Amino acid sequence: MRSLMVVAVTVLLIVSTSAAGAKGCIKGAIAGGVAGHVAGHGVVGAAAGCVYGRHRANQQAQQQQNQSSGQGK
């Protein structure tokens, strides 16, 4: 039953995210869901993993944008 809830929440998070942030959310939700499942809180882990994954993806996109804009000068 818990794994079904984790999958449902993960799908909901994927659908509710934008295309740009989806990659980070998916990776984070999978990792967070697995870690949360081990700790007994799979849904919370998946949600937190999604948030963290989107944060990291945004950071990496910002770094790439800064590097590419700096090369042109």
Summary of the structure (lengths in Angstrom):
residues: 73
radius of gyration: 14.7
end to end distance: 55.8
largest distance: 55.8
contacts: 226
relative contact order: 0.17
helix: 90%
strand: 0%
